[in-house]
Amino acid sequence: MHRIYLDHNATTAVDPAVLDAMLPYFSSDFGNASSIHTFGQRARAAVETAREQVAALINARPQEIIFTSGGTESDNHAIFGVALSISTSPHVITTTVEHEAVLNACQALEKQSVAVSYLPVNRDGLINLDELRRALRPETVLISVMHANNELGAIQPLAEIGRIAAEADVYFHTDAVQSAAKIPLDVKALQLDLLSLSGHKFYAPKGIGALFIKSGTRLRQLLYGGHHQRGFRPGTENVTGIVGLGKAAELARVSLEKDAARMSRLRDTLEQGILARVPDCRLNSANAPRTPNTSNILFPGLEGEALVIALDLKGLACSTGAACSSGAVEPSHVLTAIGLSASDARATVRFSLGRHTTESEIQAALEIIPSAVSHLRKLSPTYHTM
């Protein structure tokens, strides 16, 4: 059975070119990048090349990039780093549809007497800019709004948010884990102070990410040790992972436009086929700008997890939402935030395409999905009464 993988928002396979770039740093080029001998300096050169590659992807300066273990660490460092650098009653603004790495960090801040405002979203998952303006206070220090939602693919209006933050003299952070390498990113044009990204979302290995810190940003150090990475992230660098992240960023910068156009076309084919062949289903965030690879579809009368299992048995991998929330009893906070009932939120499935998804795989998916939905609905005690 040829298995079809449509869960690229959860993770991606390491690109062969990325793996090839990494391999020497597991063996012959194994040096510590902080060592002054030849082994160490070769590792240092590789790290700095990767820093340049990641910076080029988002139009930053290399010295504004620090490497982390991934998106969660980057988000936490941005949020705690700014909020805890202020001694007098800081206020943070975020949204109700953020990734748990942001939401749980903000909830932890509230336990430390930091005020947090959570902006609601409309049915398409987008914030209201007037509500953002009204949420600003004299003590506001940070706005953190994710670029593209991990479940919906909905893209927030970062350029407008950046202008509002700049006018209010407030730091602006975005979780770009789901947008980096999928859509163009320019930290200068968007007036960003902080940006988080994660390598395993765009064909680099798991366990490596980056945080863009605009020069001059006031950020508290959270980890203590050596003087690595301007003191922001002490500890021996993960040279192999960093090299992989750099190579993945370089590949993405070259192929982004072509990949986006191709994935968008395949995604539209998938969506149109499902909507035409499966009755009573609905596309979430249909009216929002979305990343080119993401579809979130509601199948009333079903349990999303049951459909995911049924599809997996037929050779198609997808998900009910964020991989880190898999197995959660509560419905997705993102889907309830856009107005879905708990039962509808549990009846949604996310399909996310990748660079190597093929037309034949999409056509095969369009045979598998309607059949699985029809079978489960025949067994459903609720669908026939809808």
N, C-alpha and C positions, 0 to 999 in steps of 0.2 A: 504494500500500500504506500503510495506517495503521500506523505503528510504535508498538509498546508498550514503554514504558520502565519496567522493574522493577529499577532499579539506583540507587535514591535514597540508599542508604548510601554510594555512591561520591561522588555530587554531586547537587545539585538545580538546577533552572532558577531564575533570578532571578524572583521574583514581580513581576508588572506594577506593583503598588503600590510595591514596593521600588525598582524602576527609576525610576518617576515621582518618588519622593522624592530620588533621587540626581541626576537630570538637571541641576537648577540649579547643582550644585556642580562640574559639568564646564564651565560657561559663565559665567553672570552672577555667581554667588556663588563665584568661584574663589579667594578670598583665603586667605592663610596664617593658620591659627588662632592663631599666635603674634604676629601683627602687631597694633598697637594702634589702627590706623585702622578706619574703618567696614567695609571689605571683610574685614579680619581678624576683627573682632568678630562679624560675622554668621557667619563660619565657626566661630568659637569657640562661639557660642551653639548651633549645630547639633551640634557635638561633645558639648557638655555635655548636650543633650537626649538624644542617643543613649546617653550613659553612664547617664542615668536610666532609659531604656527597657530596656537590658540588665540593669541592676541589678534592676529590677522583675521580670524574668523568673525570677530565681533568689532573690529576697528578700534582696538584698544592699543595702548603701549605695552610692550613686553613687561616692563617693571610694574605694571598694574595687575599682573596675573599672579596669583598664588595657587599652588596645587593642593588639593584636599583629597579626602577619601570618597567624595561623591556629593550629590546634591543635598543630602540631609545635613552633612557637616557644613557645607557652604551656606545653606539657609540659616542654620543656627548661628554661625559666626557673624553673618551680616546682621541678624536681628538682635542677638545679645550684644554683639560688639558695639553697635550704635547706641542701643537703649541704655546699656550699663556704663557707657562713657559719660553719661550726663548725671550729675549728682542731684538735681532738683526736679522731682515729679515729672518725668518724661511721659509723653503720649505717643502712641503708635497707631497707625491706621493700616488695616489690611482688609481682606474680603472673606465672605463666608464660604468661598469655593476653593480656598487655597489647599495645597497639599498638606498632609499632617505634619510634615517637617516645619512648616510655617505656623500652622494653627496651634500645634502643641507647644511650640516655642513661645508663642504669644500668650498662651494660657499659663505657661510657667512664669512669664514676666508678670502677669497679673498677680500671682502669688507673692511677687516681690514688690508690690505696690506700684507697678507701672500700669498706667491706664491704656486700654486698647479699645479701639472702635472697629467693629466688623461691618463692612459695607455689604448690603444685600445686592443681589443681582436680579436681572429680569429673566424671562422664560428662556432666553437664549444664552444665559450665563454671563451677561455683560453688566458691568457696574454703570451707575449713572454719575456722570461727571459733576453735575450740580450737587449731588449728595456728597461726593468727595470734597468739594469746596466747603460745604456746610460742616463737614466733620473736622475741618482744620481748626486747631486751637493755637493760642500763643505758645503753648508748651509742646506742640507736636514736633517730634524730632525725626520721624521716619514714616514713609509710605512704602508698604511692601505689597505689590500686586503681581501675581504670576502673569507671564506673557501668554502662554497657551495652556489651557486646562488639560490635565492628563486624562480625564474621562471623556470630555466633550470635544476637545480640540478647539474650543472657542478662543479667539484671540482678543485680548483686551486692548483698548486704544492707548498704547504706551506713550506715543508721541504727545498726545494731549495731557496725559497724566504727568509726563515729564515737564511740560510747560507749567502746569499747576504747581508742582513741587518746587521748580526753580523760582517761580514768582513768590512762593511762600518761604523760600530759603529753608527747605526741608529735604533731608536725604531721601533718595528714591532707590529702592531695591526691587529687582524682579527675579523670580524663580523662572529661569529660561530653560529648565531641564527638558521640557517637551517641545521647545521651539528651536533651540540651537541645532544648526545643521539641517533644519527642515525649511525654515523661512529666513530671509535676510535679517541680520541683526547688526545694528550700528549704535554702540553705546553713546557716541557723541551726539548723533542726530536725535536719539531718544532721551538725552540729558540724564542718563543713568549714573548713579554713584556706585552701585553695587549690582552684580549679576552673578547668579549661580548656574552652573551647568554640570552635567554628569556624563562621563564617557560611555557607559554601557547603553545609553539611549541612541548613540550614533556610531556603533560598530567598533568601539574601543572596549577594553576589558572592564569588568566590574571592579569596584573598589578604587576608582580614580575619578576625580572631578576637578573643578577649578572655581575660584571666586575672583571676579574682577573687582578691584578696589580702586576707584578713581583717586589719582594723586591728590593728597590734601584731605581725604576723608578721615574724619575723627573716628577711630575704631579701637575699641578696647581689645587687648590681647586676652585670649581665653585659655590658651595652653602655655605652659612654661617648661623650658628646657634650654636647648641651644639657641643659636642665633640664625637658624635657617629661615629662608624666605622672609627677609626683612623683619624677623622676629614675630611675624603673625602666625606662623605655623611651624613651630620647632619640631625636630625629629628628622631622622635620616630619610631622605627623599626616596620614594618608590620609583626608582629610575625606569624600570621596565614598564610600569603602568603609565608614567609620564610620557615616555617615548610613544607608547601606543595611542595615548590621547592626542598628542601632537600630530601624529600621522593621520589619525582619523579626522582631525580638524582640517588638515591640509587637503585630504581627499574630498571632504564635504564642501570646502570653499570652491573647489574646481567643478564639482558635479551638482551643486545645490540646485541651480536653475533647471537643469535637465531632469534631475531626480524628482523635483517638485512637480513639474509638468506631467511627468509620467505617472507618478503616484496619484495625482489629482484626477487624471483621466480614469485610472483603474478604480479609484474610490467611487467616482461618480457612476461608473458602470455597475459596481457592486450595489450601491444604494438604490439606483433606479431599478435594477433587477429584483432586489428584495421587495421594494415597495410595490412593484408590479405583480409579483408572484405570491406574496404573502398578504392575505387580507388583514385589516385592522392593526397594522403596525405603523409606527411613526418615527421619524427622524428627529432626535433631539438637537437643539441648537441649529436648526435648519436655516435660520435667517441671520446667523452670525458669521463673520469671517472665521474660517477654521483652518487648522493645519491641513496640508494636502493629503494626509494619510489616514485621518481618523473619522470613523463613523460610530455614533452611539444610537442604537435603535431600540425602541420600546416594542415588545411583543406582548400585548395584554393577554391575561389568562394563563401565563406561564410563570415559572420560577426561573430566573436567569441562570442560576447555577445548574439547574437540571438541563437547560438547553446547552450550556457550555459542556457539560459531561456528555450529552448525547452527540454533540458535534465532534468532540474529541474521539469518541468511539468510532466515528465515521472518518477520522483522519484530519479534522480541521481544528486548529487551536485558536481560541479567542478568549475573551475574559468578560467578567461582569463589571470590571472597573479597575481601580488601582490594585496592582499586584500585592502591595504591602498591606492592603485591607482584605485580602482574600481570606475567607472563612469568618469574616465579621458577622455578627448577628444583626446589628443595626443596618438599616438601608443606607446607601451612599449619601453622605452629607451634601455632596455636590448636586445630586439629583433631587433631593428634597429641597435644596436651596432654590432650584429653578421652578419649584411649584409642583413637582410630582408627588403623588401620594406614596405612602410606604409600599403599598402593593405594586404600584407602577414602577417605583424605583428598583424593586427587586425583580422586575420583569424586563430589565434592560440588558443588552449585551453590547460590548465594545469590540469593534473590528479595527485593527490598526495595521496598515500595510507598511512594507519596507522597500528598500532599494532593489532587492532581488525578487520581489513578488512579480509573478508573471500573469499574462492575460489568460493562459490556460488554467492557472490556479483560481483566478476569479470566476471563470466560467464553471469550473468544477464546484466551487463554493456555492454558486447559484443553483446547482442541482441538489447539493447536500442540505442547505439551510431550509428551504421551503418544505422538504420532506420531513426533516426533524421537527420543525414547528408544527406541522400538520399532525404528526404522530403524537406529540406531547399534548396538543390541544384536545385530541380525542380522549386522552386520559384525564384531562383537567376537570375537576369538579366545579370550577368557576367560569370557565370560558363560555360554556353554552348558555349561561344565564346573563351574559353581559349585553 
